Every structure is written in C-alpha cells, then in structure tokens.
Amino acid sequence: MSMKRKNNYYLLTLVFSLAFVAFGFTSSVTQVRLLPNRTFNEGESVDYRVHYGFITAGEATMKVHNGLAKINGKPCFRIEVLGKTTGAFDKFLRIRDTWGSLVDTSNFFPLQSYRLIEEGNYRLKEVYDYDFANKKALIQHNQEKREVKLPGIVQDMVSGYYYFRLLDYNGMKTGEIINVTGIFEDKVHYMKVRYNGKEKLKTKFGRINAIVLSPIMPDNKLFDGENAIQFYISDDLNRVPLKISAELMVGAVELDIKEHRNLKYTLKFD
C-alpha cells in the first residue's frame, strides 16, 4: 500500500469507523471476568453525520443486531459500525465500510471480528477468530491466512469501543488515565485514554450532560497534537456516543449524532 493511500486509509478509518477510540480495553490480562450489559439493547441503532465544518462528507451508523449469534456455543452480541461517503466525497472516493464484532454476552470478550472494506477500487475481507486459551488470533485476510500471538485478553476495535460504554466513570478523577490494549491490522497496540471530566454538550436535539474522553495520540503526521481527539458519551445509563471531534493536520473533522433508535433508556435533553 502506498504512503498516500495508507494515510488516506487511516483518515477514512478515523472518520467512518471511529477506530481512534476503539483499539480495545482490558484492565488486566485475565480470562475470568463477568461483565453484564446494562447499557444497550439488541436493536439499538445510532446514526451520525460526518462533516468538515459545514460540509457533510459522509454518514456512520453503529448498531446492535436483534437476536444473539453463537460462537462455539456461546451467545454473542453482533455489533457493527458502518460508514459511507456521501455527496461530492462519494464521487471523489466511494467508501462502503463495515466493521463487526461478535462478543460474549457474559464477559464482553470478542470471539470473532471482521472488516469488509470498499474504498474506491480497494477491497478487503478480513475475519479474526480469537483463541484466548492459547493466546492467539487466527486471521483470514482475503485469501491469506495468518496467526498473531496475543498477550492475553484483548478487544478488537468495535467491541473495545462498546466496552467503554460499560465503564463506571463516576469515581474517576479528571485527568485519570485508562490503559488500553487491543488488536488492529495484525498487531497488538497499547494506548492510553484520558478521562477529561464532564460537560454540557450541544446537539441537534438540545443540550445534554456528557462524559469526555481523549485518546493520547503519539507523534504522527495525521493528528494535531496528543489531545487532538475528543470523544463525548452521554452521562446517563445509555452511555450513548454523542460526538467525536478530531483536529487533523488538514483541518477539523466531526461526527455528530443525527438519529437514534431503540435505546435502552430515554435520552434527556435540555
């Protein structure tokens, strides 16, 4: 992959797949964890507008499928993030991306994840099967098979992102760091996410109390500084994603909530 295409690829991953907050999270390398879901329903779906200032570039949807899947006899949520370009951006570089994860309902470990990528003429079908007992992931990358060693339990990007919705932020202090461990593109990544406290966020539905998180970005040619990304989730039982803003070297990109359906609890706006 050329450097130009690689930079474009990561930018589009940022905009349409929310990957910058989803490298995965685990507080310890242990295989014993009970993590009941009290945050979202099966059938939940949230739509976002992706824009540069007033210019709409695309749309993104995060959804939890109705009904449970099964992997090795274990019931799983099927969660997907879908992104696509719209308008003039769609003519410049058509994108239709799907990122998915099947996560164990009892402990929220991913048992399988996948990426279906359509970006211009580029195509990718990638499936990860996780074998945490033997600390490895088996990967089908188009027609190629790979194996990656794991340090223990990790989250893929989608399950890791939803895991952040299950955390209890009420006891956290502003500036507290959440250590993150996950897998992306055949590699294990270690990152840190800073809890930036709470604030009142303005949305198209009104103002709402929000929790603010910021992944600490290493030096790179895409993001403008280590605090370039701000991620807002509702400060209620839903923990629903409301907004993501990213300061890039080429300008600011934002994702704002546009529609929401089948949330477990009613969102309350001022």
C-alpha positions as CSV (number, residue, x, y, z in Angstrom):
1,M,0.0,0.0,0.0
2,S,1.5,3.4,-1.0
3,M,2.1,6.0,1.7
4,K,-0.5,8.3,0.2
5,R,-3.1,5.5,0.2
6,K,-2.1,4.4,3.7
7,N,-2.6,8.0,5.0
8,N,-5.9,8.2,3.3
9,Y,-6.9,4.8,4.6
10,Y,-6.2,5.8,8.2
11,L,-8.0,9.1,7.8
12,L,-11.1,7.3,6.4
13,T,-10.9,4.7,9.2
14,L,-10.9,7.6,11.6
15,V,-13.9,9.3,10.0
16,F,-16.1,6.4,9.2
17,S,-15.2,3.6,11.7
18,L,-14.4,5.5,14.9
19,A,-11.3,3.5,15.1
20,F,-9.4,6.1,17.1
21,V,-11.3,5.2,20.3
22,A,-11.6,1.5,19.7
23,F,-8.2,-0.1,19.9
24,G,-9.7,-2.2,22.7
25,F,-9.6,-2.1,26.5
26,T,-8.6,-4.5,29.3
27,S,-7.7,-3.7,32.9
28,S,-5.8,-6.9,33.4
29,V,-4.8,-9.9,31.4
30,T,-7.2,-12.4,32.8
31,Q,-9.7,-14.7,31.3
32,V,-12.1,-14.6,34.3
33,R,-14.5,-11.6,34.0
34,L,-18.2,-11.2,34.4
35,L,-19.4,-8.0,32.7
36,P,-23.2,-7.9,32.4
37,N,-24.6,-5.4,29.9
38,R,-26.9,-2.8,31.4
39,T,-26.2,-0.1,28.8
40,F,-27.7,-1.1,25.4
41,N,-30.5,-3.1,23.8
42,E,-30.5,-5.5,21.0
43,G,-31.7,-3.5,18.1
44,E,-30.1,-0.2,19.2
45,S,-29.0,1.9,16.2
46,V,-27.4,5.4,16.2
47,D,-26.7,7.5,13.1
48,Y,-24.0,10.2,12.7
49,R,-23.3,13.0,10.3
50,V,-19.6,13.2,9.3
51,H,-18.5,16.7,8.4
52,Y,-15.7,19.2,7.8
53,G,-17.2,22.4,9.1
54,F,-20.5,22.9,7.3
55,I,-19.6,20.4,4.6
56,T,-21.1,16.9,5.0
57,A,-18.6,14.2,4.0
58,G,-20.4,11.0,5.0
59,E,-22.6,9.1,7.3
60,A,-21.8,6.5,10.0
61,T,-24.1,4.0,11.8
62,M,-23.5,2.0,14.9
63,K,-25.9,-0.8,15.6
64,V,-26.5,-3.9,17.7
65,H,-28.3,-6.6,15.8
66,N,-31.6,-8.1,17.0
67,G,-31.1,-11.7,18.2
68,L,-28.0,-13.3,19.6
69,A,-25.4,-15.1,17.5
70,K,-23.5,-18.1,18.7
71,I,-19.7,-18.8,18.5
72,N,-18.6,-22.2,19.9
73,G,-22.0,-22.5,21.7
74,K,-21.6,-19.1,23.4
75,P,-24.3,-16.5,23.0
76,C,-22.9,-13.3,21.4
77,F,-24.0,-9.8,20.6
78,R,-23.4,-8.9,16.9
79,I,-22.3,-5.3,16.8
80,E,-21.5,-3.4,13.6
81,V,-20.1,0.0,12.6
82,L,-20.9,1.1,9.1
83,G,-19.5,4.1,7.2
84,K,-20.1,5.6,3.8
85,T,-19.2,8.8,1.9
86,T,-22.0,11.0,0.5
87,G,-22.3,13.8,-2.0
88,A,-19.2,15.1,-3.7
89,F,-17.0,13.0,-1.4
90,D,-18.7,9.9,-2.7
91,K,-17.7,10.8,-6.3
92,F,-14.1,11.5,-5.2
93,L,-13.6,8.2,-3.3
94,R,-16.6,6.0,-2.8
95,I,-16.5,4.3,0.7
96,R,-18.7,1.5,2.0
97,D,-17.1,0.0,5.1
98,T,-18.4,-2.4,7.6
99,W,-16.6,-3.3,10.9
100,G,-18.2,-6.0,13.0
101,S,-17.7,-7.9,16.3
102,L,-19.3,-10.9,18.0
103,V,-18.8,-10.5,21.7
104,D,-19.6,-12.9,24.5
105,T,-22.6,-11.7,26.4
106,S,-21.3,-12.7,29.8
107,N,-17.8,-11.1,29.8
108,F,-17.7,-8.9,26.6
109,F,-14.7,-10.7,25.2
110,P,-14.7,-10.7,21.4
111,L,-14.9,-14.2,19.9
112,Q,-14.8,-13.1,16.3
113,S,-14.5,-9.8,14.5
114,Y,-14.4,-8.8,10.8
115,R,-13.8,-5.9,8.4
116,L,-15.5,-5.6,5.0
117,I,-13.8,-2.7,3.2
118,E,-14.7,-1.0,0.0
119,E,-12.7,2.2,-0.7
120,G,-12.5,3.1,-4.3
121,N,-11.1,0.1,-6.1
122,Y,-9.6,-1.3,-2.9
123,R,-11.3,-4.4,-1.3
124,L,-10.7,-6.2,1.9
125,K,-12.5,-9.1,3.6
126,E,-10.8,-9.9,7.0
127,V,-12.1,-12.2,9.7
128,Y,-10.4,-12.6,13.2
129,D,-11.1,-15.7,15.3
130,Y,-9.8,-15.4,18.8
131,D,-8.3,-18.3,20.8
132,F,-7.6,-16.7,24.2
133,A,-6.9,-20.0,25.8
134,N,-3.9,-20.4,23.6
135,K,-3.2,-16.6,23.4
136,K,-3.5,-16.3,19.6
137,A,-5.8,-15.0,16.9
138,L,-6.4,-16.7,13.6
139,I,-6.9,-14.2,10.7
140,Q,-8.4,-14.7,7.3
141,H,-7.1,-11.7,5.2
142,N,-8.8,-12.0,1.8
143,Q,-7.4,-15.4,0.7
144,E,-4.4,-15.4,3.0
145,K,-4.4,-17.0,6.5
146,R,-2.3,-15.6,9.3
147,E,-1.8,-16.2,13.0
148,V,-1.0,-13.5,15.6
149,K,0.2,-14.1,19.2
150,L,-1.7,-12.3,21.9
151,P,-0.5,-11.1,25.4
152,G,-3.8,-12.3,26.8
153,I,-7.3,-10.9,26.5
154,V,-7.6,-8.1,24.0
155,Q,-10.6,-6.3,22.4
156,D,-11.0,-5.7,18.7
157,M,-11.9,-2.1,17.7
158,V,-15.7,-2.4,17.7
159,S,-16.0,-4.5,20.9
160,G,-13.4,-2.3,22.6
161,Y,-15.3,0.8,21.7
162,Y,-18.5,-0.6,23.2
163,Y,-16.6,-1.7,26.2
164,F,-16.0,2.0,27.0
165,R,-19.8,2.3,27.3
166,L,-19.8,-0.2,30.1
167,L,-17.3,1.5,32.4
168,D,-18.3,3.4,35.5
169,Y,-16.9,7.0,35.3
170,N,-18.5,8.3,38.4
171,G,-15.5,7.5,40.6
172,M,-12.9,8.8,38.1
173,K,-10.9,12.0,38.6
174,T,-10.3,14.4,35.8
175,G,-7.1,13.6,34.1
176,E,-7.2,9.9,35.1
177,I,-5.7,7.5,32.5
178,I,-7.3,4.4,31.2
179,N,-4.8,1.9,29.8
180,V,-5.9,0.2,26.6
181,T,-4.7,-2.9,24.9
182,G,-6.2,-4.2,21.6
183,I,-5.5,-5.6,18.2
184,F,-5.6,-3.8,14.8
185,E,-4.1,-4.9,11.4
186,D,-2.3,-8.0,12.8
187,K,-0.6,-6.0,15.6
188,V,-1.2,-5.6,19.3
189,H,-1.4,-1.9,20.3
190,Y,-1.0,-0.3,23.7
191,M,-2.6,3.1,24.2
192,K,-3.9,5.4,26.9
193,V,-7.2,7.3,27.1
194,R,-7.6,10.3,29.4
195,Y,-10.8,11.0,31.3
196,N,-11.4,14.7,30.8
197,G,-14.4,15.0,33.1
198,K,-17.9,16.1,32.2
199,E,-19.5,18.9,30.4
200,K,-22.8,20.1,28.8
201,L,-22.8,19.3,25.1
202,K,-24.9,21.0,22.5
203,T,-26.6,18.6,19.9
204,K,-29.3,18.9,17.3
205,F,-31.7,17.6,20.0
206,G,-30.7,20.1,22.7
207,R,-28.1,20.2,25.4
208,I,-27.1,17.1,27.3
209,N,-24.7,16.1,30.1
210,A,-21.7,14.3,28.5
211,I,-18.6,12.4,29.6
212,V,-15.4,13.5,27.7
213,L,-12.6,11.1,26.8
214,S,-9.4,11.8,24.9
215,P,-7.1,9.1,23.5
216,I,-3.5,10.3,24.0
217,M,-2.0,10.3,20.4
218,P,1.6,9.6,19.7
219,D,3.5,11.9,17.4
220,N,2.2,11.3,13.9
221,K,1.5,13.1,10.6
222,L,-2.3,12.9,10.8
223,F,-3.4,14.3,14.2
224,D,-2.6,17.7,15.5
225,G,-1.2,17.0,19.0
226,E,-1.7,14.3,21.6
227,N,-5.1,15.7,22.6
228,A,-6.4,16.0,19.1
229,I,-9.4,13.8,19.7
230,Q,-12.3,14.4,22.0
231,F,-15.0,11.8,22.4
232,Y,-18.3,12.5,24.1
233,I,-20.7,9.9,25.5
234,S,-24.0,10.7,27.4
235,D,-23.6,10.9,31.1
236,D,-26.6,8.6,31.8
237,L,-27.3,4.9,31.8
238,N,-27.1,4.7,28.0
239,R,-23.5,6.0,27.7
240,V,-24.5,6.6,24.1
241,P,-21.9,8.2,21.8
242,L,-22.9,11.8,21.0
243,K,-20.0,13.4,19.3
244,I,-16.4,12.9,18.2
245,S,-14.1,15.8,17.2
246,A,-10.7,15.4,15.7
247,E,-8.1,18.1,15.0
248,L,-6.1,16.9,11.9
249,M,-3.2,18.5,10.2
250,V,-5.5,19.3,7.3
251,G,-8.4,20.7,9.5
252,A,-11.1,19.6,11.9
253,V,-13.4,16.6,11.4
254,E,-16.5,15.9,13.5
255,L,-19.1,13.2,13.9
256,D,-22.4,14.4,15.4
257,I,-25.4,12.3,16.5
258,K,-28.1,12.6,13.9
259,E,-30.7,9.9,14.8
260,H,-31.1,7.3,17.5
261,R,-33.5,4.3,17.7
262,N,-34.3,1.6,20.3
263,L,-32.1,3.0,23.1
264,K,-32.4,1.2,26.4
265,Y,-33.2,4.4,28.3
266,T,-34.7,7.7,27.2
267,L,-32.1,10.4,26.4
268,K,-32.9,13.6,28.3
269,F,-32.0,16.9,26.6
270,D,-32.4,20.5,27.9
